[in-house]
Amino acid sequence: MTRRQLWLKFTEHIDPLLLLGIVLLMLTSLLVLYSADNGSWNRPLSQLANIAVALTAMWLIANLPLHYLMRTAVPIYLTGMLLLLGVALFGEISHGARRWLNLGVATIQPSELMKIGVPLMMAWYFEKHEATLTLRNYFIAALLLLLPVGLIARQPDLGTAMLISASGFYVLFLAGLSWRVISGLFVAALASAPVLWSLLHDYQRHRILMLLDPSQDALGKGYHTIQGMIAVGSGGILGKGYLKGTQTHLDFLPERTTDFIFAVYSEEFGLLGNLILLALYFFVIGRGFIITANASTYFTRLMSGSITLTFATYAFVNMGMVSGILPVVGVPLPLVSYGGTSMLTLLLGFGMLMSIETHKNLVKT
């Protein structure tokens, strides 16, 4: 077998356009992390290792045939639920939250697994009942969503709970849940807002209040929001220049390598840089929608649509959070923020998208 044949075999199940968008966002991550870490190579090199692991996982999932993806739905979901119960009973407490589970050889955050496990399980369930869908099926699917979300919200981890809720809702929506039911759920959510408000922890209520007026606690709860808005606004049209962001390098900006990395980018590259970054995200999201539209089965349409819309939600929530239009909920900027767990989760999803795209002809035949 020639080198060309080996290369074609190696990349047979890789979608080149989707990979291009992902790699460009990853290169942006390395570039901004170097600045955010004050010219240190520690974070960029560590992120490069995260990228290598995540890309390997993406390649493995992309080469997994679709029927194997379906077979993994129930085991992944049940494993995730057992791990979440383990967190509730035996999890490690850090900063007032019980989110981590020590397995002896490693400490894991099971909620990350459910970002893939929940939509996968729901898509599998709808595939099994596609021919006879009734309101009862939507109710059972909603329970499959609410069980893990309730355990995650209890940790408490409101940001992750909201994102998993969004991924599950997208499956329900794509499965054909009627607008009448969606409207009813929306009205019910508004009506129950006072009850939900009373169930929130103090710090979660403070975050929402800080969104309305962060200046009421400028050096405390509102500090993150204020500094993020200052950094984004001070970038202007063209930005202050690479490695020249004052909010970043004078240490005013908190969490600048993780949740607030978009503020670092905005300050140094300005509005023009933001438009380029948005174009990259729209490119990846657009490719995801094309894969969804061309999906060959009901299961793959639901799964690919949920993955794509959830990725779009991640980007919107982080940018809105940093810009001061959404509460601070601890959501990283996808493929750009520092972190191995979120990178791995996202690329597992993109591996599924590539499998859905490149194996569709096998399904049709």
PyMOL commands that set and color helices and strands:
alter all, ss='L'
color gray80, all
select helices_A, chain A and resi 3-10+16-36+42-62+66-90+110-128+130-132+135-153+158-174+179-191+193-199+202-212+214-217+223-234+246-249+261-293+298-323+340-358+360-364
alter helices_A, ss='H'
color red, helices_A
select strands_A, chain A and resi 92-94+97-102+107-108
alter strands_A, ss='S'
color yellow, strands_A
deselect
rebuild
show_as cartoon
